[in-house]
Amino acid sequence: MSKMKIISTPIFVACLLSISVLLVGGSLYWTMATQSIIQQNNSLALSKGPTSMSAGSTATDRRDYDTAVPKSVTETSPNSEQSDEGESLPATASSNQASGEQSSSKETQAQAEGTQAEGSQTQTEGSQTQSDESQSQLTGSQSAAESSSSPSGTPQMPAARTQSTTGIQVAGIMSEDLLPTPSPGSSETPVHSYYDANGNPPTAPGLAMRPRQFQPENGKMVYLTFDDGPYPSTTLKILAILAKENVQGTFFDVGHQVELNPDLLKAEYEQGNAIGNHTYSHNMAEVYKSPQAFLSDVKKAEDIIYNTIGIRPQIVRAPGGTVGNFNINYFNAVDAAGYLMEDWNVDSGDTDARLVPEAQLIHNVEQQIQGKSRVVILMHDLVGKSTTIQALPIIIEMLRKQDFAFGMLGSHVRPIVFPEGLHN
């Protein structure tokens, strides 16, 4: 037994030594193999190009990366994805630093850029976000300002409408050009029913109408006037006739109709015709309640005309004319407001019935112009006045044959005024 123990002991030691040698050798071999695999993987990573390497080698600190790279770059989606995946970038950077000088130089550059930003690095995270928000707000404000300055609708007004005026304007005539209103005539003032050629006004007891300055007229003059419009079915046809005949007329427009047909008023004005005020409502029961009610209706129409074509007509025609509707109080109120009343001395009669025959209209005008050298003809561009349209070219031809020149009414043209109201 002792011999067996002596023999088995060396054998056991030898076996232990052999196993130890095998374990040590295998461990060394495994270590060498692992190192080889790691080196191969590093070489493969280097061969994939500088883009992913530079993304990781800029800095190991995330704030340094955001500071060194321009904002326009960090906001792009590919680089944002790289940053989000950047949890593995520092490890890649470490292996790149160990593998070559190219990676080292790029890191140095990134660190230099980080050093330049170091002074403001503490403020970068907060101030950069605030700057982005402020920049966005500024862009929005600029866009809003541009959209508000762009046209809108409201439609832009012509230059003539945007100019401020200090008085009533008609074809360039301002109320400052008017002479002062005189004192009312005494009880002994004689009744004189007309403006004379020198601009001296009508006179009567209690009447206070200012002198005017009227342009001289040479030869026979005729003024074609059209009331109660504008209406699409008639006004456009009358304008076409006037244009073809190369004459102008005077349109006494109703404010309510202008609201409905502003383009027709523009067409009248742009064609070179004169525009007069025929009240807003043409409601005789309302406008003749008092001089103040009349002026209120006139001024309402005036504002609409001004907002449409940029002028304030100074000439006014009373609905139905002044006869039977005006008295001295009306004349005084209208004159004090700077307006000039306009009646007529030739009536075509086109409102005597719903539809007066064309031949009758021509006859009415022909009979009433006899012996007159100044003629103001009343016609209407009301809806349905088809015979007025038919008679108009013939009336124009007839007037030319009698040597009438065609004119337009205005504040510098001597008006025709019915005398009856001056006696009340």
C-alpha positions in Angstrom: 0.0 0.0 0.0 2.8 2.4 0.8 4.4 1.7 -2.5 1.1 2.4 -4.3 0.8 5.7 -2.6 4.3 6.6 -3.5 3.8 5.8 -7.2 0.3 7.5 -7.5 1.4 10.8 -6.0 3.9 11.7 -8.8 1.4 10.6 -11.4 -1.3 12.8 -9.9 1.1 15.8 -9.9 2.1 15.2 -13.5 -1.6 15.1 -14.5 -2.2 18.4 -12.8 0.8 20.0 -14.5 -0.4 18.7 -17.9 -3.9 20.1 -17.4 -2.5 23.4 -16.3 -0.3 23.6 -19.3 -3.2 22.9 -21.6 -5.4 25.5 -19.9 -2.7 28.2 -20.1 -2.0 27.4 -23.7 -5.6 27.5 -24.7 -6.2 30.8 -22.9 -3.3 32.4 -24.8 -4.6 31.1 -28.1 -8.1 32.4 -27.4 -6.7 35.8 -26.5 -4.7 36.1 -29.7 -7.7 35.0 -31.8 -10.0 37.6 -30.1 -7.4 40.4 -30.7 -7.3 39.4 -34.4 -11.0 39.7 -34.7 -11.1 43.1 -33.0 -8.4 44.4 -35.3 -10.3 43.2 -38.3 -13.5 44.9 -37.1 -11.6 48.2 -36.5 -10.1 48.1 -40.0 -13.5 47.5 -41.5 -15.0 50.4 -39.6 -12.2 52.7 -40.9 -12.8 51.6 -44.5 -16.5 52.7 -44.4 -15.5 56.4 -44.9 -15.1 59.6 -43.0 -18.7 60.6 -42.6 -19.7 58.4 -39.7 -16.3 58.7 -38.2 -16.4 62.5 -38.2 -19.8 62.5 -36.7 -18.5 60.7 -33.7 -15.1 62.3 -33.5 -16.3 65.9 -33.3 -16.6 65.5 -29.5 -17.5 63.0 -26.8 -19.7 65.6 -25.1 -23.1 66.2 -26.7 -23.1 69.9 -25.9 -19.8 70.3 -27.7 -21.3 68.7 -30.8 -24.4 70.9 -30.8 -22.2 74.0 -30.3 -19.6 73.2 -32.9 -22.1 72.3 -35.7 -24.1 75.1 -37.3 -27.8 75.3 -36.4 -28.8 74.8 -40.0 -27.1 71.5 -40.0 -28.3 70.2 -36.7 -31.9 70.8 -37.7 -31.7 68.6 -40.8 -33.3 65.2 -40.3 -30.3 62.9 -41.3 -28.0 64.6 -38.7 -30.7 64.5 -36.1 -31.0 60.8 -36.6 -27.2 60.4 -36.1 -27.4 62.5 -32.9 -30.2 60.3 -31.6 -28.2 57.2 -32.3 -25.1 58.9 -30.8 -25.2 56.8 -27.7 -22.7 54.5 -29.5 -20.7 57.3 -31.1 -18.3 57.9 -28.2 -17.1 54.3 -28.3 -16.6 54.5 -32.0 -14.6 57.7 -31.5 -12.4 56.0 -29.0 -11.5 53.2 -31.4 -10.9 55.8 -34.2 -8.6 57.7 -31.9 -6.5 54.5 -31.4 -6.5 53.7 -35.1 -5.3 56.7 -37.0 -4.0 60.2 -37.2 -6.8 61.4 -39.5 -9.4 60.9 -36.8 -7.2 62.6 -34.4 -6.8 65.7 -36.5 -10.6 66.0 -37.0 -11.1 65.7 -33.3 -8.6 68.5 -32.7 -10.6 70.7 -35.1 -13.8 69.9 -33.4 -12.2 70.7 -30.0 -10.9 74.0 -31.4 -14.4 74.9 -32.5 -15.7 73.9 -29.1 -13.1 76.1 -27.5 -14.2 79.1 -29.5 -17.8 78.5 -28.3 -16.7 77.8 -24.7 -17.4 81.3 -23.5 -21.0 81.1 -24.5 -21.5 77.4 -24.0 -23.4 77.8 -20.7 -25.9 80.1 -22.5 -26.2 78.1 -25.7 -28.8 75.6 -24.6 -31.2 78.3 -23.4 -30.4 81.3 -25.6 -30.3 79.2 -28.8 -33.8 78.0 -28.2 -35.0 81.5 -27.3 -33.3 82.8 -30.5 -35.1 80.2 -32.5 -38.4 81.2 -31.1 -37.8 84.9 -31.5 -36.7 84.3 -35.1 -39.9 82.4 -35.7 -42.0 85.1 -34.1 -40.2 87.8 -36.2 -40.8 85.8 -39.4 -44.5 85.5 -38.5 -44.8 89.2 -37.7 -43.1 90.1 -41.0 -45.5 87.8 -42.9 -48.5 89.4 -41.1 -47.3 92.9 -41.9 -46.8 91.9 -45.5 -50.3 90.4 -45.7 -51.9 93.4 -44.0 -50.2 95.8 -46.4 -51.3 93.8 -49.4 -54.6 94.9 -51.0 -58.1 94.0 -49.8 -60.7 95.0 -50.3 -61.5 96.0 -49.7 -60.8 97.6 -52.9 -58.1 100.3 -53.1 -59.4 103.8 -53.6 -58.1 106.0 -56.4 -55.7 108.7 -55.5 -58.4 111.4 -55.8 -60.4 109.7 -53.1 -57.6 109.4 -50.6 -56.7 113.1 -50.8 -58.1 115.0 -47.9 -60.5 117.8 -48.8 -61.5 120.8 -46.6 -64.6 121.7 -48.6 -67.0 120.6 -51.2 -65.4 119.5 -54.5 -66.9 119.4 -57.9 -64.6 119.1 -60.9 -61.9 120.8 -58.8 -64.1 123.5 -57.4 -63.8 123.9 -53.6 -66.3 125.5 -51.2 -63.6 128.0 -50.3 -64.2 129.5 -53.8 -67.7 130.5 -52.8 -68.5 134.0 -51.7 -69.9 134.5 -48.2 -73.7 134.1 -47.8 -75.3 137.5 -47.7 -77.9 138.7 -45.2 -81.5 137.8 -46.0 -83.3 140.3 -48.1 -85.4 142.9 -46.3 -89.2 143.1 -46.7 -88.6 145.7 -49.4 -86.2 143.6 -51.5 -87.6 143.2 -55.0 -88.2 139.6 -56.3 -85.7 138.7 -59.0 -86.1 135.1 -60.0 -83.0 134.2 -61.9 -79.2 134.3 -61.8 -78.0 136.7 -64.4 -74.9 136.2 -66.6 -72.7 138.1 -64.1 -73.6 135.7 -61.4 -75.9 137.9 -59.4 -78.3 135.6 -57.5 -82.1 135.7 -57.3 -83.4 138.1 -54.7 -86.6 138.2 -52.6 -87.6 139.2 -49.1 -85.9 136.8 -46.7 -83.8 135.2 -49.4 -80.1 134.9 -48.8 -78.3 133.4 -51.8 -74.7 134.2 -52.6 -73.3 135.6 -55.8 -71.6 133.1 -58.2 -69.0 133.2 -60.9 -70.2 131.6 -64.1 -68.3 130.8 -67.2 -69.3 132.8 -70.3 -71.3 131.1 -73.0 -71.1 131.8 -76.7 -73.9 131.0 -79.0 -76.7 128.6 -78.3 -76.2 126.0 -75.6 -78.0 122.8 -74.7 -77.6 120.6 -71.6 -78.9 117.1 -71.8 -79.8 115.8 -68.3 -80.9 112.3 -67.1 -82.6 111.8 -63.8 -83.3 108.9 -61.4 -80.6 106.4 -62.4 -78.5 104.6 -62.8 -80.2 101.5 -64.1 -78.4 98.7 -66.1 -81.1 98.4 -68.7 -81.1 102.1 -69.7 -78.1 103.9 -68.5 -75.6 101.8 -70.4 -77.6 102.3 -73.7 -77.7 106.1 -73.1 -74.0 106.1 -72.5 -73.4 104.2 -75.7 -75.5 106.8 -77.7 -73.7 109.8 -76.1 -70.3 108.2 -76.9 -71.3 107.5 -80.5 -72.6 111.0 -80.9 -69.5 112.5 -79.2 -71.5 114.5 -76.7 -71.6 114.6 -72.9 -74.6 114.9 -70.6 -75.3 115.4 -66.9 -76.6 112.5 -64.8 -78.5 113.4 -61.7 -78.1 110.2 -59.8 -80.1 108.8 -56.9 -77.9 107.6 -54.0 -79.8 104.4 -53.5 -79.4 103.4 -57.1 -75.7 104.2 -57.0 -75.4 101.8 -54.0 -77.0 99.1 -56.2 -75.0 100.0 -59.4 -71.7 101.6 -58.5 -70.1 100.5 -61.7 -72.7 102.5 -63.7 -71.8 105.7 -61.9 -68.1 105.0 -62.6 -69.0 104.5 -66.3 -70.8 107.8 -66.4 -68.0 109.6 -64.8 -65.2 108.0 -66.7 -66.8 108.7 -70.0 -66.5 112.4 -69.2 -70.1 113.2 -68.2 -71.1 115.5 -65.3 -72.5 114.0 -62.1 -75.3 115.7 -60.1 -77.0 114.8 -56.8 -80.6 113.8 -56.9 -80.9 112.9 -53.2 -80.4 109.4 -51.7 -84.0 108.2 -51.5 -86.0 110.2 -54.0 -88.8 109.9 -51.5 -90.7 113.1 -51.7 -92.7 112.5 -48.6 -89.5 112.3 -46.6 -87.1 114.8 -48.2 -89.7 117.6 -48.1 -90.5 117.3 -44.4 -88.1 120.2 -43.8 -85.0 121.9 -45.3 -82.9 119.8 -42.8 -84.5 116.6 -44.0 -83.7 117.5 -47.6 -80.1 118.3 -46.8 -79.6 115.1 -44.8 -80.8 113.1 -47.8 -78.6 115.0 -50.2 -75.5 114.5 -48.0 -76.2 110.8 -47.7 -76.2 110.5 -51.5 -73.1 112.8 -51.7 -71.1 110.4 -49.4 -72.0 107.4 -51.5 -71.0 109.2 -54.7 -67.8 110.4 -53.1 -66.9 106.9 -52.0 -67.6 105.6 -55.5 -65.8 108.1 -57.8 -64.1 110.5 -55.4 -66.0 113.7 -56.1 -68.7 115.6 -54.2 -71.2 117.0 -56.6 -72.2 120.6 -55.8 -75.1 120.7 -58.2 -78.4 119.3 -56.9 -81.7 118.6 -58.5 -84.8 118.3 -56.3 -87.0 115.3 -56.9 -89.9 116.6 -58.9 -88.1 120.0 -59.2 -88.3 122.9 -56.9 -91.7 124.1 -58.0 -94.3 123.1 -55.5 -91.7 121.7 -53.2 -89.2 124.5 -52.3 -89.7 127.8 -50.5 -87.3 130.4 -49.4 -86.2 128.4 -46.4 -85.1 125.5 -48.6 -83.2 127.8 -51.0 -81.5 129.5 -48.1 -80.5 126.1 -46.5 -79.2 124.6 -49.8 -77.2 127.7 -50.7 -75.7 128.0 -47.2 -74.5 124.4 -47.6 -72.7 125.4 -50.8 -75.0 123.6 -53.3 -76.4 125.0 -56.5 -80.0 124.0 -57.4 -80.8 122.9 -60.9 -84.2 122.8 -62.6 -84.9 122.7 -66.3 -86.7 124.6 -69.0 -87.5 121.8 -71.5 -89.3 118.7 -70.4 -89.2 115.7 -72.7 -92.3 114.4 -71.0 -90.9 110.8 -70.7 -92.5 110.3 -67.3 -95.9 111.6 -68.3 -96.9 107.9 -68.8 -95.2 104.6 -68.2 -94.1 104.6 -71.8 -94.5 107.7 -73.9 -94.2 107.2 -77.7 -90.9 108.1 -79.2 -92.5 110.6 -81.7 -94.2 112.4 -78.8 -90.9 112.8 -76.9 -89.2 114.3 -80.0 -92.2 116.6 -80.6 -92.1 117.8 -77.0 -88.5 118.8 -77.2 -88.8 120.4 -80.6 -91.7 122.6 -79.5 -90.1 123.8 -76.2 -86.7 124.8 -77.6 -88.2 127.3 -79.9 -86.9 130.8 -79.3 -84.5 129.7 -76.6 -80.7 130.1 -76.7 -80.1 128.2 -73.4 -81.8 124.9 -73.0 -81.7 122.4 -70.1 -83.6 119.3 -71.2 -85.1 116.9 -68.7 -85.0 113.1 -69.5 -84.8 110.0 -67.4 -82.8 106.8 -67.4 -85.3 105.0 -65.3 -85.9 101.3 -66.0 -88.2 100.7 -68.9 -87.7 104.0 -70.6 -87.0 102.4 -74.0 -88.6 105.2 -76.0 -86.3 107.7 -74.4 -83.3 105.7 -75.7 -84.9 105.5 -79.1 -85.6 109.2 -79.3 -82.2 110.4 -78.0 -80.2 110.2 -81.2 -82.9 111.9 -83.1 -83.1 114.7 -80.5 -79.3 115.2 -80.7 -79.5 115.4 -84.5 -82.3 117.9 -84.3 -80.4 120.1 -81.8 -77.3 120.1 -84.0 -79.3 121.2 -87.0 -80.5 124.2 -84.9 -76.8 125.1 -84.1 -76.9 124.2 -80.4 -73.6 123.3 -78.8 -73.7 120.6 -76.1 -72.4 121.3 -72.6 -72.5 119.9 -69.1 -73.9 121.5 -66.0 -71.6 122.4 -63.1 -71.0 124.9 -60.4 -69.6 127.4 -62.9 -72.6 127.1 -65.3 -75.6 129.4 -64.8 -78.5 127.2 -63.7 -82.2 127.3 -64.5 -84.3 127.7 -61.4 -88.1 127.7 -61.2 -89.2 131.1 -59.8 -92.3 129.9 -57.9 -90.5 128.9 -54.8 -88.8 132.3 -54.4 -92.2 133.9 -53.8 -93.0 131.7 -50.8 
